[in-house]
Structure formats: C-alpha cells, structure tokens
Amino acid sequence: MSRSSKLERAADEHRQAVAAVKATVIRLGESEGQASPAEGKWTVAELLEHLVMTYEMALEELAGRKSATPRVGTLKATALRLILLPHIIFHKSIPVRAKAPREIRPTGARSDCSELLELLSTLAEEVVLEARKAHEQRGRKVNHPYFGPIRPLQLIGFLTAH
C-alpha cells in the first residue's frame, strides 16, 4: 500500500471516529453532557473540551510551533513510541489510566456541547488537511508530549483512538 493511500485510509477512519463521537453526544443531549458520570471523571462537555484542545495542539505542532511540552525523557519517549503507540493505533484505544498533559486538560471555559462539537468537526478536518501536507514532506514529524517526534500518519491514528 502506498504512503498516500495509507494516509487516506487513516483519514477516512479518523472522519468516521469523529462522526461517531458527534452522533453519541447528540444522542446524549446537552443535559447529560454537563452531568458528571462519577467522582473524578470528566463530563461529556469536558471530554469534548479535551478533544478540542488536543486538536488545537496538533495544529500548532503541524504548523511548526512547539506547543507540546515533553513529559518524559528521550529514552522513555522512544520506548513508548515503538511499543505503546502502535498498540494504541491498532486497537484504537488509549490506556484507561493515561493522563492528559496539563495543556490539554479541560478547564470548563468551554462547556456548550453543541459549540464544542462544531469546533471539533472543524479542527478535525483542518488537522487532516495539515497532516496530509506534512505527510507529503517525507521525514516531517510533529512532537507529542509522551511519544516524542511522530509521523503525521501516526498523529492521525492517535487522534482516531481518542
């Protein structure tokens, strides 16, 4: 499979994942979006805010502006990138106990689920477009707080797992 067809397949899977998130949130409704599921757990609105912040950070990285502060050393980032990241992308699942970097933890500043969904859709498409451009530049990578430098294709796979 060619490099570009791999990216297009990943982009299609990504769009389907974003559409599934939107459908689920719409089905839940605004009132359930604000309700806390359990002590210490994020509300639907907070999860959406986290996703929006994640996509904003991805766009900053794709634009060449370093926004992701490394959370682990080079050796650990390399191990996580080689072992954990492929697992996350393959299974489309982030480990339950994984902690979001401070920069993308919800603040509650944006809590309207409808607005967050609209923003998420827009950002998700922008990330795919920018990742496609970066993918065409062989060797181009973006930084991730836990994985270090990752390829645009890996970024799309990671965002799909979110």
DSSP file with accessible surface (Angstrom, degrees, kcal/mol):
  #  RESIDUE AA STRUCTURE BP1 BP2  ACC     N-H-->O    O-->H-N    N-H-->O    O-->H-N    TCO  KAPPA ALPHA  PHI   PSI    X-CA   Y-CA   Z-CA
    1    1 A M              0   0  136      0, 0.0     5,-0.0     0, 0.0     2,-0.0   0.000 360.0 360.0 360.0 135.9    0.0    0.0    0.0
    2    2 A S     >  -     0   0   62      1,-0.1     4,-2.1     4,-0.0     5,-0.2  -0.259 360.0-111.4 -74.0 162.0    1.4    3.4   -0.9
    3    3 A R  H  > S+     0   0   76      1,-0.2     4,-1.9     2,-0.2     5,-0.1   0.905 117.7  47.9 -57.7 -45.2    2.2    6.1    1.6
    4    4 A S  H  > S+     0   0   75      1,-0.2     4,-2.4     2,-0.2    -1,-0.2   0.878 110.0  51.1 -69.4 -35.1   -0.7    8.4    0.3
    5    5 A S  H  > S+     0   0   44      2,-0.2     4,-2.4     1,-0.2    -1,-0.2   0.870 108.1  53.7 -71.1 -30.8   -3.2    5.6    0.4
    6    6 A K  H  X S+     0   0   94     -4,-2.1     4,-2.5     2,-0.2    -2,-0.2   0.925 110.6  46.7 -64.6 -42.4   -2.3    4.7    4.0
    7    7 A L  H  X S+     0   0    6     -4,-1.9     4,-2.9     2,-0.2    -2,-0.2   0.919 111.7  50.3 -66.5 -41.2   -2.9    8.3    4.9
    8    8 A E  H  X S+     0   0   69     -4,-2.4     4,-2.3     2,-0.2    -2,-0.2   0.903 110.9  49.0 -64.8 -39.3   -6.2    8.4    3.1
    9    9 A R  H  X S+     0   0  128     -4,-2.4     4,-2.4     2,-0.2    -1,-0.2   0.934 113.1  47.5 -63.9 -43.5   -7.3    5.2    4.8
   10   10 A A  H  X S+     0   0   11     -4,-2.5     4,-2.4     1,-0.2    -2,-0.2   0.902 110.7  52.0 -63.5 -39.8   -6.3    6.7    8.2
   11   11 A A  H  X S+     0   0    1     -4,-2.9     4,-2.6     2,-0.2    -1,-0.2   0.898 109.2  49.9 -64.5 -39.8   -8.1   10.0    7.3
   12   12 A D  H  X S+     0   0   80     -4,-2.3     4,-2.2     2,-0.2    -2,-0.2   0.927 111.7  47.7 -64.0 -44.6  -11.3    8.0    6.5
   13   13 A E  H  X S+     0   0   63     -4,-2.4     4,-2.2     1,-0.2    -2,-0.2   0.896 111.5  52.3 -62.2 -38.5  -11.1    6.1    9.8
   14   14 A H  H  X S+     0   0    1     -4,-2.4     4,-2.5     2,-0.2    -2,-0.2   0.929 108.2  49.3 -63.1 -47.5  -10.5    9.4   11.6
   15   15 A R  H  X S+     0   0   74     -4,-2.6     4,-2.5     1,-0.2    -1,-0.2   0.902 110.6  51.3 -60.1 -40.1  -13.6   11.0   10.0
   16   16 A Q  H  X S+     0   0  135     -4,-2.2     4,-2.2     2,-0.2    -1,-0.2   0.906 109.3  50.3 -64.1 -39.3  -15.7    8.0   11.0
   17   17 A A  H  X S+     0   0   29     -4,-2.2     4,-2.2     2,-0.2    -2,-0.2   0.922 111.4  47.6 -65.5 -43.1  -14.4    8.3   14.6
   18   18 A V  H  X S+     0   0   15     -4,-2.5     4,-2.6     1,-0.2    -2,-0.2   0.921 111.6  51.2 -64.3 -40.9  -15.3   12.0   14.8
   19   19 A A  H  X S+     0   0   56     -4,-2.5     4,-2.6     1,-0.2    -1,-0.2   0.892 108.7  51.5 -63.2 -38.1  -18.7   11.3   13.3
   20   20 A A  H  X S+     0   0   54     -4,-2.2     4,-2.4     2,-0.2    -1,-0.2   0.901 109.3  50.0 -66.2 -39.8  -19.3    8.6   15.9
   21   21 A V  H  X S+     0   0   43     -4,-2.2     4,-2.6     2,-0.2     5,-0.2   0.946 111.7  48.6 -61.6 -47.5  -18.4   11.0   18.7
   22   22 A K  H  X S+     0   0   62     -4,-2.6     4,-2.6     1,-0.2     5,-0.2   0.935 111.5  48.9 -58.9 -46.2  -20.7   13.6   17.3
   23   23 A A  H  X S+     0   0   52     -4,-2.6     4,-2.3     1,-0.2    -1,-0.2   0.907 112.2  48.9 -62.4 -41.0  -23.6   11.1   17.0
   24   24 A T  H  X S+     0   0   56     -4,-2.4     4,-2.2     2,-0.2    -1,-0.2   0.933 112.7  46.4 -64.8 -45.6  -23.1    9.8   20.5
   25   25 A V  H  X S+     0   0   12     -4,-2.6     4,-2.1     1,-0.2    -2,-0.2   0.915 112.7  49.9 -66.1 -40.4  -23.0   13.3   22.0
   26   26 A I  H  < S+     0   0  116     -4,-2.6    -1,-0.2    -5,-0.2    -2,-0.2   0.921 110.3  50.9 -63.1 -42.1  -26.1   14.4   20.1
   27   27 A R  H  < S+     0   0  180     -4,-2.3    -1,-0.2    -5,-0.2    -2,-0.2   0.891 110.2  50.2 -63.3 -38.1  -27.9   11.3   21.2
   28   28 A L  H  X S-     0   0   52     -4,-2.2     4,-0.5    -5,-0.2    -1,-0.2   0.869 103.4-146.6 -68.5 -39.0  -27.0   12.0   24.9
   29   29 A G  H  X  -     0   0   28     -4,-2.1     4,-1.4    -5,-0.2    -2,-0.1   0.030  27.4 -72.5  88.5 163.0  -28.2   15.6   24.7
   30   30 A E  H  > S+     0   0   72      1,-0.2     4,-0.9     2,-0.2    -1,-0.1   0.873 125.8  55.7 -63.7 -39.7  -26.9   18.8   26.4
   31   31 A S  H >> S+     0   0  101      1,-0.2     3,-0.8     2,-0.2     4,-0.7   0.930 110.8  43.8 -65.4 -41.5  -28.2   18.0   29.9
   32   32 A E  H 3< S+     0   0  110     -4,-0.5    12,-0.5     1,-0.2     3,-0.4   0.799 105.2  66.0 -70.5 -24.4  -26.3   14.7   30.0
   33   33 A G  H 3< S+     0   0    0     -4,-1.4    12,-2.7     1,-0.2    13,-0.3   0.745 105.4  42.4 -67.5 -22.1  -23.3   16.4   28.5
   34   34 A Q  H << S+     0   0   80     -4,-0.9     2,-0.3    -3,-0.8    -1,-0.2   0.584  93.0 100.8 -98.4 -13.5  -23.0   18.5   31.7
   35   35 A A  S  < S-     0   0   56     -4,-0.7     9,-0.5    -3,-0.4    10,-0.1  -0.559  74.4-124.9 -79.5 135.8  -23.6   15.7   34.2
   36   36 A S        -     0   0   74     -2,-0.3     7,-0.1     1,-0.1     3,-0.1  -0.657  12.6-152.3 -79.2 126.2  -20.6   14.1   35.9
   37   37 A P  S    S-     0   0   93      0, 0.0     2,-0.3     0, 0.0    -1,-0.1   0.833  70.9 -21.0 -69.9 -31.9  -20.6   10.3   35.3
   38   38 A A  S >  S-     0   0   49      3,-0.2     3,-2.5    -3,-0.0     0, 0.0  -0.970  90.3 -59.3-168.4 163.3  -18.7    9.6   38.5
   39   39 A E  T 3  S+     0   0  193     -2,-0.3     3,-0.1     1,-0.3     0, 0.0  -0.271 123.1   5.4 -54.1 125.1  -16.4   11.2   41.1
   40   40 A G  T 3  S+     0   0   78      1,-0.3     2,-0.3     0, 0.0    -1,-0.3   0.450 102.9 120.9  80.4   0.0  -13.3   12.5   39.4
   41   41 A K    <   -     0   0  121     -3,-2.5    -1,-0.3     1,-0.1    -3,-0.2  -0.724  65.8-110.3 -97.4 149.7  -14.5   11.6   35.9
   42   42 A W        -     0   0   83     -2,-0.3     2,-0.1    -6,-0.1    -7,-0.1  -0.487  27.1-123.9 -76.8 146.0  -14.9   14.2   33.1
   43   43 A T     >  -     0   0   14     -2,-0.2     4,-2.6    -7,-0.1     5,-0.2  -0.298  32.6-102.0 -74.7 170.6  -18.3   15.2   31.9
   44   44 A V  H  > S+     0   0   28    -12,-0.5     4,-2.7    -9,-0.5     5,-0.2   0.922 126.3  52.6 -60.7 -42.0  -19.1   14.8   28.2
   45   45 A A  H  > S+     0   0    2    -12,-2.7     4,-2.5     1,-0.2    -1,-0.2   0.912 109.6  48.4 -61.2 -40.5  -18.5   18.6   27.8
   46   46 A E  H  > S+     0   0   59    -13,-0.3     4,-2.6     2,-0.2    -1,-0.2   0.894 110.1  51.6 -67.8 -38.5  -15.1   18.3   29.5
   47   47 A L  H  X S+     0   0   83     -4,-2.6     4,-2.4     2,-0.2    -2,-0.2   0.923 111.3  47.9 -61.9 -42.8  -14.2   15.3   27.2
   48   48 A L  H  X S+     0   0    3     -4,-2.7     4,-2.8     2,-0.2    -2,-0.2   0.907 110.2  51.5 -64.0 -41.7  -15.2   17.4   24.2
   49   49 A E  H  X S+     0   0    3     -4,-2.5     4,-2.7     1,-0.2    -2,-0.2   0.920 109.3  51.2 -61.4 -41.5  -13.1   20.4   25.5
   50   50 A H  H  X S+     0   0   15     -4,-2.6     4,-2.5     2,-0.2    -2,-0.2   0.928 110.5  48.5 -59.6 -45.7  -10.2   18.0   25.9
   51   51 A L  H  X S+     0   0   22     -4,-2.4     4,-2.6     2,-0.2     5,-0.2   0.930 111.2  49.8 -62.1 -44.1  -10.6   16.8   22.3
   52   52 A V  H  X S+     0   0    0     -4,-2.8     4,-2.5     1,-0.2    -2,-0.2   0.940 112.2  47.6 -59.7 -45.5  -10.8   20.3   21.0
   53   53 A M  H  X S+     0   0   27     -4,-2.7     4,-2.4     1,-0.2    -1,-0.2   0.877 110.0  53.7 -64.5 -35.6   -7.6   21.3   23.0
   54   54 A T  H  X S+     0   0   11     -4,-2.5     4,-2.4     2,-0.2    -1,-0.2   0.926 110.7  45.5 -63.8 -45.0   -5.9   18.2   21.6
   55   55 A Y  H  X S+     0   0    6     -4,-2.6     4,-2.5     2,-0.2    -2,-0.2   0.883 110.9  53.4 -67.8 -37.5   -6.7   19.1   18.0
   56   56 A E  H  X S+     0   0   66     -4,-2.5     4,-2.0    -5,-0.2    -2,-0.2   0.924 110.6  47.3 -62.0 -42.6   -5.6   22.7   18.7
   57   57 A M  H  X S+     0   0   22     -4,-2.4     4,-2.5     2,-0.2    -2,-0.2   0.913 110.2  52.7 -64.2 -41.8   -2.3   21.4   20.0
   58   58 A A  H  X S+     0   0    7     -4,-2.4     4,-2.8     1,-0.2    -2,-0.2   0.911 108.6  50.2 -60.7 -41.3   -1.9   19.1   17.0
   59   59 A L  H  X S+     0   0   24     -4,-2.5     4,-1.8     2,-0.2    -1,-0.2   0.894 109.0  51.6 -65.2 -38.8   -2.5   22.1   14.6
   60   60 A E  H  <>S+     0   0   73     -4,-2.0     5,-2.6     2,-0.2    -2,-0.2   0.932 112.4  46.2 -61.0 -45.5    0.1   24.1   16.4
   61   61 A E  H ><5S+     0   0    6     -4,-2.5     3,-1.6     1,-0.2    -2,-0.2   0.909 110.8  51.7 -64.7 -42.6    2.6   21.2   16.1
   62   62 A L  H 3<5S+     0   0    5     -4,-2.8    -1,-0.2     1,-0.3    -2,-0.2   0.813 106.5  55.6 -65.0 -27.8    1.7   20.7   12.4
   63   63 A A  T 3<5S-     0   0   50     -4,-1.8    -1,-0.3    -5,-0.2    -2,-0.2   0.469 122.9-108.0 -81.7  -2.5    2.4   24.4   11.9
   64   64 A G  T < 5S+     0   0   48     -3,-1.6     2,-0.7     1,-0.3    -3,-0.2   0.559  79.5 129.9  88.6   7.4    5.8   24.0   13.3
   65   65 A R      < -     0   0  133     -5,-2.6     2,-0.6    -6,-0.2    -1,-0.3  -0.869  60.3-128.9 -97.3 119.4    5.1   25.8   16.6
   66   66 A K        +     0   0  141     -2,-0.7    -5,-0.1     1,-0.2     3,-0.1  -0.528  47.8 148.7 -71.2 112.5    6.2   23.7   19.5
   67   67 A S        +     0   0   35     -2,-0.6     2,-0.7   -10,-0.2    -1,-0.2   0.513  45.9  87.1-119.5 -12.4    3.2   23.5   21.9
   68   68 A A        -     0   0   11    -11,-0.1    -1,-0.1    75,-0.1    76,-0.0  -0.818  65.9-150.3 -98.0 111.0    3.7   20.1   23.4
   69   69 A T        -     0   0   73     -2,-0.7    34,-0.1     1,-0.1    -2,-0.0  -0.673  29.6-111.1 -76.2 125.2    6.0   20.1   26.5
   70   70 A P        -     0   0   99      0, 0.0    76,-0.2     0, 0.0    -1,-0.1  -0.326  30.3-171.8 -58.5 135.5    7.8   16.8   26.7
   71   71 A R        +     0   0   65     74,-3.0     2,-0.3    73,-0.2    75,-0.2   0.546  67.3  34.2-103.9 -14.7    6.6   14.8   29.7
   72   72 A V  S    S-     0   0   31     73,-0.8    -1,-0.1     1,-0.1    76,-0.0  -0.922  89.4 -93.1-136.6 163.7    9.2   12.0   29.6
   73   73 A G     >  -     0   0   49     -2,-0.3     4,-2.8     1,-0.1     5,-0.2  -0.180  44.0 -98.6 -71.6 170.6   12.8   11.7   28.6
   74   74 A T  H  > S+     0   0  121      1,-0.2     4,-2.5     2,-0.2     5,-0.2   0.888 120.7  50.2 -59.3 -44.1   14.1   10.7   25.2
   75   75 A L  H  > S+     0   0  152      2,-0.2     4,-2.3     1,-0.2    -1,-0.2   0.939 114.0  43.7 -63.2 -46.8   14.6    7.0   26.0
   76   76 A K  H  > S+     0   0  127      2,-0.2     4,-3.0     1,-0.2     5,-0.2   0.908 112.8  52.7 -66.5 -40.9   11.2    6.6   27.5
   77   77 A A  H  X S+     0   0    8     -4,-2.8     4,-2.8     2,-0.2    -1,-0.2   0.920 109.4  50.1 -59.3 -41.9    9.5    8.5   24.7
   78   78 A T  H  X S+     0   0   45     -4,-2.5     4,-2.4    -5,-0.2     5,-0.2   0.934 111.7  47.4 -62.5 -45.4   11.3    6.2   22.2
   79   79 A A  H  X>S+     0   0   45     -4,-2.3     4,-2.5     1,-0.2     5,-0.6   0.931 114.0  47.0 -62.3 -45.0   10.1    3.1   24.0
   80   80 A L  I  X>S+     0   0   38     -4,-3.0     5,-2.7    66,-0.2     4,-0.7   0.898 112.8  50.1 -63.1 -40.2    6.5    4.5   24.2
   81   81 A R  I  <5S+     0   0   40     -4,-2.8    -1,-0.2    -5,-0.2    -2,-0.2   0.885 117.2  40.0 -66.0 -37.8    6.6    5.4   20.5
   82   82 A L  I  <5S+     0   0  120     -4,-2.4    -2,-0.2    -5,-0.2    -1,-0.2   0.801 132.0  20.7 -83.2 -28.8    7.8    2.0   19.5
   83   83 A I  I  X5S+     0   0  128     -4,-2.5     4,-0.9    -5,-0.2    -3,-0.2   0.851 129.5  32.0-106.8 -54.2    5.7   -0.2   21.8
   84   84 A L  I  X<S+     0   0   50     -4,-0.7     4,-2.6    -5,-0.6     5,-0.2   0.912 111.1  58.4 -79.1 -43.1    2.7    1.7   23.1
   85   85 A L  H  ><S+     0   0    0     -5,-2.7     4,-2.8     1,-0.2     5,-0.3   0.926 106.1  48.4 -58.5 -46.7    1.8    4.0   20.2
   86   86 A P  H  > S+     0   0   61      0, 0.0     4,-2.8     0, 0.0    -1,-0.2   0.899 112.0  51.7 -60.2 -35.7    1.4    1.1   17.6
   87   87 A H  H  X S+     0   0  100     -4,-0.9     4,-2.6     2,-0.2    -2,-0.2   0.928 110.8  47.3 -63.6 -46.2   -0.8   -0.7   20.2
   88   88 A I  H  X>S+     0   0    3     -4,-2.6     4,-1.4     2,-0.2     5,-1.2   0.932 115.2  45.5 -60.3 -47.1   -3.0    2.5   20.6
   89   89 A I  H  <5S+     0   0   47     -4,-2.8    -2,-0.2    -5,-0.2    -1,-0.2   0.929 115.2  46.6 -65.7 -43.9   -3.3    3.0   16.9
   90   90 A F  H  <5S+     0   0  160     -4,-2.8    -2,-0.2    -5,-0.3    -1,-0.2   0.938 122.7  33.7 -64.1 -47.4   -4.1   -0.7   16.1
   91   91 A H  H  <5S-     0   0  102     -4,-2.6    -1,-0.2    -5,-0.2    -2,-0.2   0.540  98.6-135.0 -87.4  -7.6   -6.7   -1.1   18.9
   92   92 A K  T  <5 +     0   0   94     -4,-1.4     2,-0.3    -5,-0.2    -3,-0.2   0.914  67.6 115.0  52.7  47.8   -8.0    2.5   18.6
   93   93 A S      < -     0   0   67     -5,-1.2    -2,-0.2    -6,-0.2    -1,-0.2  -0.973  58.4-145.2-151.9 131.2   -7.9    2.7   22.4
   94   94 A I        -     0   0   46     67,-0.4     4,-0.0    -2,-0.3    64,-0.0  -0.793  43.3 -94.0 -95.8 137.7   -5.9    4.8   24.9
   95   95 A P    >   -     0   0   54      0, 0.0     3,-1.7     0, 0.0    -1,-0.1  -0.190  32.9-124.1 -52.4 140.3   -5.0    3.1   28.2
   96   96 A V  T 3  S+     0   0  138      1,-0.3    -2,-0.0    -3,-0.0     0, 0.0   0.858 107.8  46.2 -56.6 -41.2   -7.5    3.9   30.9
   97   97 A R  T 3  S+     0   0  239      2,-0.1    -1,-0.3     0, 0.0     2,-0.1   0.411  81.0 126.7 -88.7   4.7   -5.0    5.3   33.4
   98   98 A A    <   -     0   0   57     -3,-1.7     2,-0.4     1,-0.1    -4,-0.0  -0.402  53.6-139.3 -64.8 135.3   -3.2    7.5   30.8
   99   99 A K        -     0   0  149     -2,-0.1     3,-0.1     6,-0.0    -1,-0.1  -0.833  10.3-125.9-100.2 135.2   -3.1   11.1   32.0
  100  100 A A        -     0   0   16     -2,-0.4     5,-0.1     1,-0.1   -50,-0.0  -0.517  35.6-102.1 -72.7 140.6   -3.6   14.0   29.6
  101  101 A P    >   -     0   0    7      0, 0.0     3,-2.0     0, 0.0     4,-0.1  -0.293  34.4-109.9 -58.7 150.3   -0.9   16.6   29.6
  102  102 A R  G >  S+     0   0  171      1,-0.3     3,-1.6     2,-0.2    -2,-0.1   0.840 114.6  65.1 -51.3 -38.8   -1.7   19.7   31.6
  103  103 A E  G 3  S+     0   0   62      1,-0.3    -1,-0.3   -34,-0.1   -46,-0.0   0.712 109.5  37.4 -61.7 -21.4   -2.0   21.8   28.4
  104  104 A I  G <  S+     0   0   12     -3,-2.0    -1,-0.3     2,-0.1   -50,-0.2   0.098  83.8 117.7-123.6  26.8   -5.0   19.8   27.2
  105  105 A R  S <  S-     0   0   85     -3,-1.6   -58,-0.1    -4,-0.1    -6,-0.0  -0.752  75.7 -98.8 -87.9 138.6   -6.9   19.1   30.4
  106  106 A P        -     0   0   22      0, 0.0    -1,-0.1     0, 0.0   -60,-0.1  -0.238  33.3-174.0 -61.2 142.8  -10.4   20.6   30.4
  107  107 A T        -     0   0  101      3,-0.1   -61,-0.1   -61,-0.1    -2,-0.0   0.528  41.1-119.1-109.1 -15.7  -10.8   23.9   32.2
  108  108 A G  S    S+     0   0   39      2,-0.3     3,-0.1   -63,-0.1   -62,-0.0   0.411  81.4 120.8  86.7  -0.8  -14.5   24.3   31.9
  109  109 A A  S    S+     0   0   84      1,-0.2     2,-0.5     2,-0.1    -1,-0.0   0.827  78.0  39.0 -65.5 -30.4  -14.0   27.5   30.0
  110  110 A R        +     0   0   81      1,-0.1    -2,-0.3   -65,-0.1    -1,-0.2  -0.966  67.1 148.4-121.8 113.9  -15.9   26.0   27.0
  111  111 A S        +     0   0   59     -2,-0.5     2,-0.8    -3,-0.1    -1,-0.1   0.453  30.7 110.1-129.2  -0.1  -18.9   23.9   28.1
  112  112 A D     >  -     0   0   61      1,-0.2     4,-2.7   -67,-0.1     5,-0.2  -0.680  52.7-157.3 -81.2 111.6  -21.6   24.2   25.4
  113  113 A C  H  > S+     0   0    3     -2,-0.8     4,-2.7     1,-0.2     5,-0.2   0.868  89.5  53.5 -59.4 -39.5  -21.6   20.7   23.8
  114  114 A S  H  > S+     0   0   79      2,-0.2     4,-2.1     1,-0.2    -1,-0.2   0.936 112.4  43.8 -62.4 -45.8  -23.1   22.0   20.5
  115  115 A E  H  > S+     0   0  139      1,-0.2     4,-2.6     2,-0.2    -2,-0.2   0.907 113.9  50.9 -65.3 -41.7  -20.4   24.6   20.1
  116  116 A L  H  X S+     0   0    4     -4,-2.7     4,-2.9     1,-0.2    -2,-0.2   0.896 109.4  50.9 -63.9 -39.5  -17.7   22.2   21.1
  117  117 A L  H  X S+     0   0   12     -4,-2.7     4,-2.4    -5,-0.2    -1,-0.2   0.912 111.2  47.9 -63.4 -43.0  -18.9   19.6   18.6
  118  118 A E  H  X S+     0   0  120     -4,-2.1     4,-2.1     2,-0.2    -2,-0.2   0.932 114.1  46.4 -63.7 -44.4  -18.9   22.2   15.8
  119  119 A L  H  X S+     0   0   59     -4,-2.6     4,-3.0     1,-0.2     5,-0.3   0.915 110.7  53.4 -64.3 -41.8  -15.4   23.3   16.7
  120  120 A L  H  X S+     0   0    2     -4,-2.9     4,-2.8     1,-0.2     5,-0.2   0.928 108.3  50.1 -59.1 -45.4  -14.2   19.7   17.0
  121  121 A S  H  X S+     0   0   23     -4,-2.4     4,-1.8     2,-0.2    -1,-0.2   0.926 113.1  46.0 -59.6 -45.3  -15.5   18.9   13.4
  122  122 A T  H  X S+     0   0   66     -4,-2.1     4,-2.2     1,-0.2    -2,-0.2   0.943 115.2  45.6 -63.9 -48.7  -13.8   22.0   12.0
  123  123 A L  H  X S+     0   0   13     -4,-3.0     4,-2.7     1,-0.2    -2,-0.2   0.886 108.9  56.5 -63.4 -39.3  -10.5   21.3   13.8
  124  124 A A  H  X S+     0   0    2     -4,-2.8     4,-2.0    -5,-0.3    -1,-0.2   0.918 109.4  45.5 -60.7 -42.5  -10.5   17.6   12.9
  125  125 A E  H  X S+     0   0   77     -4,-1.8     4,-2.3    -5,-0.2    -1,-0.2   0.904 112.0  52.0 -67.5 -39.7  -10.8   18.4    9.2
  126  126 A E  H  X S+     0   0   86     -4,-2.2     4,-2.7     1,-0.2     5,-0.2   0.910 108.4  51.4 -62.2 -41.5   -8.0   21.1    9.5
  127  127 A V  H  X S+     0   0    0     -4,-2.7     4,-3.0     2,-0.2     5,-0.2   0.922 109.1  50.3 -63.2 -42.4   -5.8   18.5   11.2
  128  128 A V  H  X S+     0   0    3     -4,-2.0     4,-2.3     2,-0.2    -2,-0.2   0.938 112.2  47.5 -61.7 -43.8   -6.3   16.0    8.3
  129  129 A L  H  X S+     0   0   86     -4,-2.3     4,-1.9     2,-0.2    -2,-0.2   0.933 116.0  43.4 -63.0 -45.7   -5.5   18.7    5.7
  130  130 A E  H  X S+     0   0   66     -4,-2.7     4,-2.5     1,-0.2    -1,-0.2   0.868 112.7  52.6 -69.7 -35.8   -2.4   19.8    7.5
  131  131 A A  H  X S+     0   0    0     -4,-3.0     4,-2.8    -5,-0.2    -1,-0.2   0.888 106.8  53.8 -66.1 -36.9   -1.3   16.2    8.3
  132  132 A R  H  X S+     0   0   52     -4,-2.3     4,-1.6    -5,-0.2    -2,-0.2   0.931 110.0  47.0 -61.9 -45.3   -1.7   15.4    4.5
  133  133 A K  H  X S+     0   0  113     -4,-1.9     4,-0.6     1,-0.2    -2,-0.2   0.927 114.8  46.0 -61.5 -45.6    0.6   18.4    3.7
  134  134 A A  H >< S+     0   0    0     -4,-2.5     3,-0.9     1,-0.2     6,-0.4   0.876 108.3  57.2 -65.1 -36.0    3.2   17.3    6.3
  135  135 A H  H 3< S+     0   0   14     -4,-2.8    -1,-0.2     1,-0.3    -2,-0.2   0.849 100.1  58.2 -63.5 -35.0    2.9   13.7    5.2
  136  136 A E  H 3< S+     0   0  139     -4,-1.6     2,-1.2    -5,-0.2    -1,-0.3   0.709  92.4  74.6 -68.8 -21.3    3.9   14.7    1.7
  137  137 A Q  S X< S-     0   0  105     -3,-0.9     3,-2.3    -4,-0.6    -1,-0.2  -0.770  92.9-135.2 -91.6  91.1    7.1   16.1    3.1
  138  138 A R  T 3  S+     0   0  187     -2,-1.2     3,-0.1     1,-0.3    -2,-0.1  -0.162  85.3  20.3 -50.1 136.4    9.0   12.9    3.8
  139  139 A G  T 3  S+     0   0   70      1,-0.3    -1,-0.3    -4,-0.1     2,-0.2   0.339  86.9 140.6  86.8  -7.3   10.7   12.8    7.2
  140  140 A R    <   +     0   0   64     -3,-2.3     2,-0.3    -6,-0.4    -1,-0.3  -0.503  26.8 177.4 -72.8 133.5    8.4   15.6    8.6
  141  141 A K        -     0   0   99     -2,-0.2     2,-0.3    10,-0.2    10,-0.2  -0.907  21.3-146.2-133.9 161.5    7.4   14.9   12.2
  142  142 A V  E     -A  150   0A   3      8,-2.7     8,-3.3    -2,-0.3     2,-0.3  -0.894  27.9-109.2-123.2 157.4    5.5   16.6   15.0
  143  143 A N  E     -A  149   0A  53     -2,-0.3   -76,-0.1     6,-0.2   -75,-0.1  -0.696  25.0-167.8 -92.6 140.5    6.1   16.4   18.7
  144  144 A H  E  >  -A  148   0A  26      4,-1.5     4,-2.0    -2,-0.3   -73,-0.2  -0.962  27.9-126.1-120.9 140.9    3.9   14.5   21.2
  145  145 A P  T  4 S+     0   0    4      0, 0.0   -74,-3.0     0, 0.0   -73,-0.8   0.820 107.5  22.7 -57.6 -32.7    4.4   15.0   24.9
  146  146 A Y  T  4 S+     0   0   58    -76,-0.2   -66,-0.2   -75,-0.2   -65,-0.2   0.714 130.1  39.9-106.0 -27.3    4.7   11.3   25.6
  147  147 A F  T  4 S-     0   0    7      1,-0.3   -66,-0.1   -67,-0.1    -1,-0.1   0.530  89.3-148.0-101.5  -9.9    5.9    9.8   22.3
  148  148 A G  E  <  +A  144   0A  13     -4,-2.0    -4,-1.5   -68,-0.0     2,-0.3  -0.445  66.2  10.8  73.2-147.4    8.3   12.5   21.2
  149  149 A P  E    S+A  143   0A  52      0, 0.0     2,-0.3     0, 0.0    -6,-0.2  -0.484  75.4 176.2 -71.3 123.9    8.6   13.0   17.4
  150  150 A I  E     -A  142   0A   1     -8,-3.3    -8,-2.7    -2,-0.3    -2,-0.0  -0.922  30.7-108.7-126.1 154.6    5.9   11.1   15.5
  151  151 A R     >  -     0   0  113     -2,-0.3     4,-2.2   -10,-0.2     3,-0.3  -0.417  32.5-111.6 -75.9 155.1    4.9   11.0   11.8
  152  152 A P  H  > S+     0   0    4      0, 0.0     4,-2.4     0, 0.0     5,-0.2   0.868 119.5  56.4 -55.3 -36.7    1.7   12.7   10.6
  153  153 A L  H  > S+     0   0   34      1,-0.2     4,-2.1     2,-0.2     5,-0.1   0.911 107.6  48.0 -62.9 -40.1    0.2    9.3    9.8
  154  154 A Q  H  > S+     0   0   23     -3,-0.3     4,-2.7     2,-0.2    -1,-0.2   0.889 108.3  55.5 -66.8 -37.3    0.8    8.3   13.5
  155  155 A L  H  X S+     0   0   10     -4,-2.2     4,-2.8     2,-0.2     5,-0.2   0.943 108.3  47.3 -60.3 -46.0   -0.7   11.6   14.6
  156  156 A I  H  X S+     0   0    1     -4,-2.4     4,-2.3     1,-0.2    -1,-0.2   0.926 112.7  49.7 -62.2 -43.0   -3.9   10.8   12.7
  157  157 A G  H  X S+     0   0    9     -4,-2.1     4,-1.7     2,-0.2    -1,-0.2   0.916 111.6  48.5 -61.9 -41.5   -4.0    7.3   14.1
  158  158 A F  H  X S+     0   0   16     -4,-2.7     4,-1.2     2,-0.2    -2,-0.2   0.925 111.3  49.3 -66.0 -43.4   -3.5    8.6   17.6
  159  159 A L  H  < S+     0   0    4     -4,-2.8    -1,-0.2     1,-0.2    -2,-0.2   0.873 107.6  55.5 -64.8 -34.7   -6.3   11.2   17.2
  160  160 A T  H  < S+     0   0   13     -4,-2.3    -1,-0.2     1,-0.2    -2,-0.2   0.902 104.7  53.3 -62.7 -39.7   -8.6    8.5   15.9
  161  161 A A  H  <        0   0   12     -4,-1.7   -67,-0.4     1,-0.2    -1,-0.2   0.799 360.0 360.0 -66.5 -27.8   -8.0    6.5   19.0
  162  162 A H     <        0   0   63     -4,-1.2    -1,-0.2    -3,-0.2    -2,-0.2   0.857 360.0 360.0 -61.5 360.0   -9.0    9.5   21.1
